[in-house]
Amino acid sequence: MVLRLVQWNLKARDQAAIGRFWAEALGWTVFTESPVATAIGPAGFVWPDPVTACLDVIAVPDPETVEGRVHLDLASSSAAHQAETVARLRDLGATPADVGQGDVPWTVLADPEGNLFCVLEPREVYRDTGPIAAIAVDCVDPRAMARFWGAAIGWTAHEVTGDFARLRSATGTGPYLEFLRTSGARTAGRRLHFDLLPEDQGAEVERLRGLGAGDAARGDFPWRVLADPEGNEFCVLTPYR
């Protein structure tokens, strides 16, 4: 099995502006830009990187505006760093968001198009993740989601309970993939989804179906759109040659 998470795909009305926002937010650079897509990654990034995933912002006329299931959690190294990060992001155009979080040590913000994300307080577990601590997915069954995604992309489980599960790349680098049990159903996350790179697209699609994935969309495009067991869409790209 060779199937890698190579990028997170974010839909936006103004993909250039949102791409620039996230490049500044993460300290990354734009490495590919076209009228319909802006891709950002760490300095010197060359796609597809064997270890690091990038963020690909795609122009869509009317992306969903509802609160989705998937969001980014940004890391901080100290209370001062967290406060500085929040202030810097607000200067870039982020706005505070109230999702009923109450009195919590992290800060919830929205980017200029309303995509929610969090700036976390310093936590030891995220000390070496880089600017993105985790990709957080709200779900019904964290155990089942961890089983599916661990098998799908070969990531290692670091913590699995009935309420929370945490995976990370087998290389021990980059952000975690986390699943959090939620009490209320939310619209499946379609504004932010995962793009996976296979060596054999057909074989990987069949393997993913065997793990519990379903077909999510059909159309005249080279990638395959599937959904995980809780309906979160993701794409299996064509092999890179």
PyMOL commands that set and color helices and strands:
alter all, ss='L'
color gray80, all
select helices_A, chain A and resi 15-26+79-92+124-126+142-153+201-211
alter helices_A, ss='H'
color red, helices_A
select strands_A, chain A and resi 3-12+29-33+37-41+54-59+70-74+95-96+107-110+116-119+132-139+156-160+164-168+176-181+192-198+214-217+224-227+233-236
alter strands_A, ss='S'
color yellow, strands_A
deselect
rebuild
show_as cartoon
